[in-house]
Every structure is written in C-alpha cells, then in structure tokens.
Amino acid sequence: MKEMMVILLSAMLTDNFVLAKFMGICPFLGVSKKFDSAFGMGAAVTFVILCATVVTYPIHHGILVPNGLAYLDTVIFILVIALFVQLVEMILKKSIPALYKSLGVYLPLITTNCAVLGSAVLNIDNDYTFIQSIVNSIGAGLGFMLALIIFSGVRKKMEYADIPETFKGVPATLIAASIVSVSFMGFSGLFS
C-alpha cells in the first residue's frame, strides 16, 4: 500500500507531467483561464490517461511483446488514445455542451497531448505492474488537473495585478507558469 501511495503522490507532485516534465503545455496554457474549463480538461485528460492505460498495458504485454512487435507501441497507443478522446468528445457534446464549447480546439488535442502518451509509455519503461500502472495513471491525471486548477487561480489573480505593459499577456503568463513550476520542484525532496 505504501508503494502505491508513493507512486500516486510522485506522479501528482514530483513527476507532474506539466510542471516537472513539461508535457501537455498547450492545454495547460490554453484552458487554464477559467476554473471550470481547467477542471473539465483535467477530468477529461485523467479519464483518457486511465482508460488508455487499462487498454494499452495488456496490448503491449499480451500482444506486441510476445510477437516481437513492441516497436509498434507508439502507433497503437496513439490509436487507443484517439479512440478515448473521441468518446470523451461525444459524451461532453451530448451531456455538457457548455464545457464542450469552452474546451474548444483543446479537447481534440488531447489525442496529441504528450502527457497522455507519456503516461502510457512511462508505465512500460518503469516496468510497472498493471495495478501500479493504473495508480501511476490516476496520479498523472490528477497531477495534470491539479496543475491546471492551480494555474487557473494564478491567472485569475493576474487579471487584477498591476503588470507592466511590456509583460502583459503571454510574457506574464509564461513567467507565472515558470514560478508555479519551480514551486512544484520543491516536492522533489519528499520522495527520495
């Protein structure tokens, strides 16, 4: 149980895909303007990461490796991820149209989000068992959501900040993102 908690917390904090590994930056910067869209994107990415892991792990270990086809991992993983992104897109379009509209182009971009693919690949590279892979994927998704939610709060505060004209917009956003990222680097000493 302790090992699972370490995997979960390290995936959320020390190995956070956005703030420590710098994966998934596009939706991080694009969708983090409002809490609702940040939470929705985080939930969608968490769902896709988890489902992709549940499907890709057995495909890798049960089909590709025994048949000497492990070099097809990336292609197969992207196809599986695209399938789940389409599922999420259809569900959101039918059940929560406002969220679907607010996520806009960033929702289909989950397919090419390297955080999602990175999670599936890292589970295999780290030689995690199936259960460890699921725990790591949940942690990665929750860490992604945490980064989006925290940054949406930072961006909300920035709206009322007295920022010099030169830094308004993208420069201030990137500086704030780097400060949030550095704050997460402080977690790296917790699990060594």
C-alpha positions in Angstrom: 0.0 0.0 0.0 2.9 2.4 0.8 4.4 1.7 -2.6 1.1 2.6 -4.3 0.9 5.9 -2.3 4.4 6.8 -3.3 3.6 6.1 -7.0 0.4 8.1 -6.8 1.9 11.1 -5.0 5.1 11.2 -7.0 3.0 11.1 -10.3 1.0 14.0 -8.9 3.7 16.2 -7.4 7.3 15.3 -8.1 6.8 13.9 -11.6 4.0 16.2 -12.5 3.7 15.9 -16.3 3.1 19.6 -16.8 5.2 21.3 -14.1 8.1 18.9 -13.8 8.3 17.0 -17.2 6.8 19.9 -19.2 4.4 17.7 -21.1 0.9 18.9 -22.1 1.8 22.6 -22.0 -0.6 23.5 -24.9 -3.8 22.8 -22.9 -2.1 24.0 -19.7 -1.7 27.4 -21.2 -4.8 27.4 -23.3 -7.5 26.1 -21.0 -6.3 27.4 -17.6 -8.0 30.8 -17.9 -11.1 29.7 -16.0 -11.6 27.2 -13.2 -14.5 25.4 -14.9 -12.6 24.7 -18.1 -9.4 23.8 -16.2 -11.3 21.3 -14.1 -13.2 19.9 -17.2 -10.0 19.5 -19.2 -8.3 17.9 -16.2 -11.1 15.4 -15.7 -11.1 14.6 -19.4 -7.3 14.0 -19.5 -7.5 11.9 -16.3 -10.2 9.8 -17.9 -8.3 9.3 -21.1 -5.0 8.6 -19.4 -6.7 6.0 -17.2 -8.6 4.3 -20.0 -5.6 4.3 -22.3 -3.5 2.6 -19.6 -6.2 0.0 -19.0 -6.2 -0.9 -22.7 -2.5 -0.3 -23.7 -0.9 -2.2 -20.9 -2.5 -5.6 -21.9 -1.9 -4.9 -25.6 1.7 -4.2 -25.0 2.4 -7.2 -22.7 -0.1 -9.6 -24.2 0.2 -9.0 -27.9 3.0 -6.7 -29.0 5.9 -8.0 -26.9 5.2 -11.8 -27.3 5.0 -11.3 -31.1 8.1 -9.1 -31.3 6.1 -6.0 -32.3 7.0 -3.7 -29.3 8.2 -1.2 -31.9 4.5 -0.5 -32.7 3.8 0.7 -29.2 3.6 4.4 -30.1 1.3 3.9 -33.1 -1.0 1.6 -31.2 -1.1 3.8 -28.1 -2.0 6.9 -30.2 -4.8 5.0 -31.8 -6.2 3.9 -28.5 -5.8 7.4 -27.1 -7.7 8.8 -30.1 -10.5 6.4 -29.5 -11.0 7.5 -26.0 -10.7 11.2 -26.9 -13.5 10.7 -29.4 -15.6 9.0 -26.7 -15.0 11.9 -24.3 -15.8 14.4 -27.0 -19.1 12.7 -27.9 -20.1 12.4 -24.2 -19.3 16.1 -23.5 -21.0 17.3 -26.6 -24.2 15.5 -25.6 -24.2 15.9 -21.8 -22.3 19.1 -21.1 -22.4 21.3 -24.2 -21.1 24.4 -22.4 -17.9 22.6 -21.3 -17.5 21.1 -24.7 -17.7 24.6 -26.2 -15.4 26.2 -23.7 -12.7 23.5 -24.3 -12.9 24.1 -28.0 -10.0 23.0 -30.0 -8.1 21.8 -26.9 -10.4 18.8 -26.5 -9.4 17.0 -29.7 -5.8 18.0 -28.9 -5.8 15.5 -26.0 -5.0 12.9 -28.7 -1.7 14.5 -29.3 -1.1 15.6 -25.7 2.2 14.1 -24.9 1.2 13.8 -21.2 -1.3 11.2 -22.2 1.1 9.3 -24.4 3.9 9.8 -22.0 2.0 8.2 -19.2 1.3 5.0 -21.2 5.0 4.9 -22.3 6.4 5.6 -18.9 4.3 2.9 -17.3 6.1 0.4 -19.6 9.5 2.0 -19.3 9.3 1.9 -15.5 8.3 -1.8 -15.6 5.2 -1.1 -13.5 2.7 -3.9 -12.9 -0.8 -3.5 -14.2 -2.1 -2.1 -10.8 1.0 0.2 -10.5 0.3 1.5 -14.0 -3.3 2.3 -13.1 -2.2 4.1 -9.9 0.5 6.0 -11.8 -2.0 7.0 -14.5 -4.5 8.2 -11.9 -1.7 10.2 -10.3 -0.6 11.6 -13.6 -4.1 12.7 -14.5 -4.8 14.2 -11.1 -1.5 16.0 -11.2 -2.4 17.4 -14.6 -5.7 18.5 -13.2 -4.0 20.0 -10.1 -1.6 22.0 -12.3 -4.5 23.3 -14.4 -6.6 24.3 -11.4 -3.7 26.0 -9.5 -2.7 27.9 -12.7 -6.3 29.0 -13.3 -6.2 30.6 -9.8 -2.9 32.2 -10.6 -4.3 33.6 -13.9 -7.4 34.9 -12.1 -5.2 36.8 -9.7 -3.1 38.1 -12.6 -6.2 39.8 -14.1 -6.2 42.2 -11.1 -2.4 42.6 -10.8 -0.7 45.8 -11.9 1.6 44.3 -14.6 3.9 46.5 -16.6 2.6 46.9 -20.2 5.6 45.1 -21.6 4.8 41.9 -19.7 1.0 41.8 -20.1 -0.4 38.8 -21.9 1.8 35.9 -22.9 5.0 37.1 -21.2 3.3 37.4 -17.8 1.6 34.0 -18.3 4.8 32.3 -19.1 6.6 33.9 -16.1 3.7 32.9 -13.8 3.8 29.3 -15.2 7.6 29.1 -14.5 7.1 30.2 -11.0 4.3 27.6 -10.4 6.6 25.0 -11.9 9.5 26.0 -9.7 7.2 25.7 -6.7 6.4 22.1 -7.7 10.2 21.3 -7.9 10.2 21.7 -4.1 8.3 18.4 -3.8 11.3 16.5 -5.3 12.9 16.2 -1.9 9.9 14.5 -0.4 10.2 11.1 -2.1 13.9 10.5 -2.4 
